[in-house]
Amino acid sequence: MKEKIYFVLSMVIFGAVGVFAKYIDLSSSEIALFMSLIGGLLLFGISIITKNKVSWPNLKKNALALLLASIALSGNWVFLFQAYKETTIANAALSYYFAPVLVIVMSPIVLKEKLSLKKCLCACAAILGLILILQSGRSGEDGNHLLGIVYGLIAAAFYAILTLTNKFIRNMNGLEITIAQLLLSSILLMAYLFIAEEKSGLFQISSDSVILILILGILHAGVGFYLFFSGMKGLNGQSIAILSYVDPLTSLLISALVIGESMTVFQIFGAILLLGSTFISEVSLTIKYPYKTKNE
């Protein structure tokens, strides 16, 4: 029961990231940098306190996969945070949650896995749901929704690459992998900001944004990931798949009830199709017959 509570809390934390990132007056790459750096250092400290030391030999063996995964993680956060800035939290979260569908499509190519009929049908239903969500893509005073959804899809593509790349990492636990990827991601983002972004908003950042970035780094990247891996240890794959839907549902609830963002009928139907199809594709549903005869 404790593991389920930890995992659900981590999903709530992940689902609430948009409400923080949306109102930080820094570029998406700067937000991603501070989030990965604060979270990585916090988790590294936790690993020392709990005596779960990172294995340097395993780091060397998995160096290439960790580097590719860190690049994907950096791209994932940069585009996701930009999606939150351009469109509603609901639009960003739903387009980002197209990632499981991309994993399904890419798995036969990357992992040589067979694509079942059920997964094909679920992927088609999810695409239809995404098309309905895209009907809200319009420019307006409150942002460019279509551009935000596109950013969310790019973030989803990076997340799919991250998920598939992590499958090639061997002999490292989830905490070790996360620490390595967060710290590598922060180094990559520092290099990117130094080369690509001439102007920085760091010197004009407000006190409110400082508080939000600290919450984002400590709560989301630090505490969130720690609860995520602590909870995952005691759960089976199907429980993880089901409870993972707390993440997008949290985003939708925050979008509607806290921020006051509205959704059209097409969007609501699209969200049901997208989330429902990915749920069915990830969970195997078995029917139990309580009444059986001795001859059955």
C-alpha positions in Angstrom: 0.0 0.0 0.0 2.9 2.4 0.9 4.4 1.8 -2.6 1.1 2.8 -4.3 0.8 6.0 -2.2 4.4 6.9 -3.2 3.8 6.3 -6.8 0.4 8.1 -6.9 2.0 11.1 -5.1 4.8 11.2 -7.7 2.2 11.2 -10.5 0.4 14.1 -8.9 3.7 16.0 -8.6 4.5 15.3 -12.3 1.0 16.3 -13.4 1.3 19.6 -11.6 4.6 20.7 -13.3 2.8 22.8 -15.9 1.3 25.2 -13.3 4.8 26.1 -12.1 6.7 26.1 -15.5 4.0 28.2 -17.2 4.6 31.2 -14.9 8.4 31.3 -14.6 9.8 34.3 -16.5 12.8 32.4 -17.9 13.3 30.6 -21.2 12.4 27.0 -21.4 16.0 25.9 -21.7 16.9 27.9 -18.5 14.0 26.3 -16.6 15.1 22.8 -17.8 18.7 23.6 -16.7 17.8 24.6 -13.2 15.3 21.8 -12.8 17.8 19.1 -13.9 20.7 20.6 -11.8 18.7 21.1 -8.6 17.0 17.7 -9.0 20.2 15.9 -9.8 22.1 17.3 -6.9 19.2 16.6 -4.5 19.0 13.0 -5.6 22.7 12.6 -5.5 22.6 13.8 -1.9 19.8 11.3 -1.1 21.8 8.4 -2.7 24.7 9.3 -0.3 22.5 9.5 2.7 20.7 6.2 1.9 24.0 4.6 0.9 22.8 3.8 -2.6 26.1 4.9 -4.2 26.4 5.3 -8.0 28.5 2.6 -9.6 31.2 4.3 -11.7 32.1 1.1 -13.7 28.5 0.8 -14.7 28.4 4.5 -15.7 31.3 3.9 -18.0 29.8 0.8 -19.6 26.5 2.6 -20.3 28.1 6.0 -21.2 26.8 6.2 -24.7 23.2 5.2 -23.8 23.2 7.6 -20.9 24.5 10.5 -23.1 21.8 9.8 -25.7 19.1 9.6 -23.0 20.3 12.8 -21.4 20.1 14.6 -24.8 16.5 13.2 -25.1 15.7 14.3 -21.6 16.9 17.8 -22.2 14.9 18.1 -25.4 11.9 16.7 -23.7 11.8 19.3 -20.9 12.7 22.2 -23.1 9.9 21.6 -25.6 7.4 20.6 -22.9 8.0 23.8 -20.9 7.7 25.8 -24.1 4.4 24.0 -24.8 3.1 25.1 -21.4 4.0 28.7 -22.3 2.3 28.7 -25.7 -1.0 26.9 -25.0 -3.2 25.6 -22.1 -1.9 23.1 -19.6 -4.5 20.6 -20.9 -3.4 21.0 -24.5 0.3 20.6 -23.6 -0.4 17.6 -21.3 -2.6 15.8 -23.8 -0.2 16.3 -26.8 2.7 15.3 -24.6 0.8 12.1 -23.6 1.0 11.0 -27.2 4.4 9.6 -26.3 3.2 6.1 -25.5 1.8 5.9 -29.0 5.1 6.9 -30.4 6.8 4.2 -28.3 4.4 1.6 -29.7 5.1 2.7 -33.3 8.9 2.9 -32.8 9.2 -0.4 -30.8 9.2 -2.7 -33.9 12.0 -0.7 -35.5 14.2 -0.1 -32.4 13.5 -3.0 -30.2 12.4 -5.6 -32.8 9.1 -6.1 -31.0 6.0 -7.4 -32.8 3.1 -5.0 -33.2 -0.1 -6.7 -32.2 -3.5 -5.9 -33.7 -4.7 -4.4 -30.4 -1.8 -2.0 -30.3 -2.3 -1.0 -33.9 -6.0 -0.2 -33.3 -5.2 1.7 -30.1 -2.6 3.7 -31.9 -5.1 4.6 -34.6 -7.7 5.6 -32.0 -5.1 7.8 -30.2 -4.2 9.5 -33.5 -7.9 10.3 -34.0 -8.1 11.7 -30.5 -5.0 13.9 -31.2 -6.6 15.2 -34.4 -9.7 16.2 -32.4 -7.5 18.0 -29.8 -5.8 19.8 -32.7 -9.1 21.4 -33.6 -8.4 23.9 -30.9 -5.2 24.9 -32.6 -5.7 28.6 -33.1 -3.8 31.8 -32.4 -5.3 34.2 -29.9 -4.6 36.6 -27.1 -3.9 33.8 -24.7 -1.2 32.2 -26.9 -0.6 30.2 -30.0 -2.4 26.9 -29.3 -1.4 25.0 -32.4 2.3 25.9 -31.9 2.0 24.8 -28.2 0.5 21.5 -29.3 3.3 21.0 -31.8 5.9 21.7 -29.1 4.1 19.1 -26.9 4.3 16.5 -29.7 8.1 17.2 -30.1 8.5 16.8 -26.3 6.6 13.5 -26.7 8.9 12.3 -29.4 11.9 13.1 -27.2 10.3 11.2 -24.3 9.7 8.2 -26.6 13.4 8.3 -27.5 14.3 8.5 -23.8 12.1 5.6 -23.0 13.5 3.4 -25.7 17.1 4.4 -25.0 16.7 3.5 -21.3 15.9 -0.1 -22.3 19.5 -0.4 -23.5 21.0 0.6 -20.1 22.2 -2.4 -18.1 23.1 -3.1 -14.4 21.9 0.3 -13.1 18.9 0.9 -10.9 16.4 3.7 -11.5 17.9 6.1 -9.0 21.4 5.7 -10.5 20.0 6.3 -14.0 18.1 9.3 -13.0 21.0 11.0 -11.2 23.3 10.4 -14.1 20.8 11.7 -16.7 19.8 14.8 -14.7 23.4 15.8 -14.1 24.5 15.1 -17.7 21.4 17.0 -18.9 22.4 20.0 -16.8 25.9 20.0 -18.4 24.4 19.8 -21.9 22.0 22.6 -21.2 24.7 24.8 -19.8 26.7 24.3 -23.0 23.6 25.0 -25.1 22.8 28.2 -23.2 26.4 29.4 -23.5 26.5 28.8 -27.3 22.9 29.4 -28.5 21.3 31.9 -26.2 23.0 35.3 -26.1 20.5 37.0 -23.7 19.6 35.5 -20.4 16.7 36.4 -18.1 18.6 35.3 -15.0 19.5 38.9 -14.0 15.9 40.1 -14.4 14.2 37.1 -12.8 11.6 38.0 -10.2 11.5 36.6 -6.7 8.3 34.7 -7.5 10.1 32.9 -10.3 13.0 32.0 -8.0 10.5 30.4 -5.6 8.8 28.6 -8.5 12.0 27.3 -10.0 13.1 26.0 -6.5 9.8 24.2 -6.1 10.1 22.7 -9.6 13.6 21.5 -9.0 13.2 20.2 -5.5 9.6 18.9 -5.7 9.3 17.7 -9.3 12.8 16.6 -10.2 14.0 15.6 -6.7 11.1 14.4 -4.5 9.0 13.4 -7.4 11.5 11.1 -8.9 12.5 9.7 -5.5 8.8 8.8 -4.8 8.5 7.5 -8.3 11.3 4.9 -8.0 10.5 4.1 -4.3 6.9 3.3 -5.3 7.8 1.5 -8.5 9.9 -1.2 -6.6 6.8 -2.7 -5.0 4.4 -2.5 -8.0 3.9 -4.8 -11.0 3.8 -3.5 -14.5 0.1 -3.4 -14.8 -0.3 -1.4 -11.6 2.3 1.1 -12.8 0.5 1.4 -16.2 -2.9 2.1 -14.5 -1.6 4.5 -11.9 0.4 6.4 -14.5 -2.8 7.9 -15.7 -3.0 10.0 -12.5 -0.4 12.2 -14.2 -2.4 13.5 -17.2 -5.6 13.5 -15.2 -4.0 15.8 -12.6 -2.9 18.1 -15.4 -6.5 18.2 -16.7 -8.0 18.9 -13.3 -5.5 21.7 -12.6 -6.2 23.2 -16.0 -9.9 23.2 -15.5 -10.3 23.8 -11.7 -7.3 25.8 -10.7 -6.3 27.8 -13.8 -9.8 28.0 -15.2 -8.9 26.9 -18.7 -11.8 25.6 -20.8 -11.9 22.6 -23.2 -14.2 22.2 -26.2 -16.4 19.2 -26.7 -14.0 18.0 -29.5 -11.1 18.3 -27.1 -12.9 16.4 -24.3 -13.8 13.6 -26.7 -10.2 13.6 -28.1 -8.8 13.4 -24.6 -11.0 10.3 -23.9 -9.9 8.7 -27.1 -6.2 9.4 -26.5 -6.0 8.5 -22.9 -8.4 5.6 -23.2 -6.6 4.0 -26.2 -3.2 4.2 -24.5 -4.7 2.8 -21.3 -6.1 -0.2 -23.2 -2.8 -0.7 -25.1 -0.7 -0.9 -21.9 -3.0 -2.9 -19.7 -4.1 -6.5 -20.3 -7.7 -7.0 -19.3 -8.7 -10.5 -18.2 -12.3 -11.5 -17.5 -12.8 -13.8 -14.4 -15.8 -16.1 -14.2 -16.7 -16.6 -10.6 -19.1 -19.5 -11.2 -17.6 -22.5 -12.8 -18.7 -26.1 -12.8 -16.3 -28.9 -11.9 -16.1 -30.1 -15.5 -14.9 -26.7 -16.8 
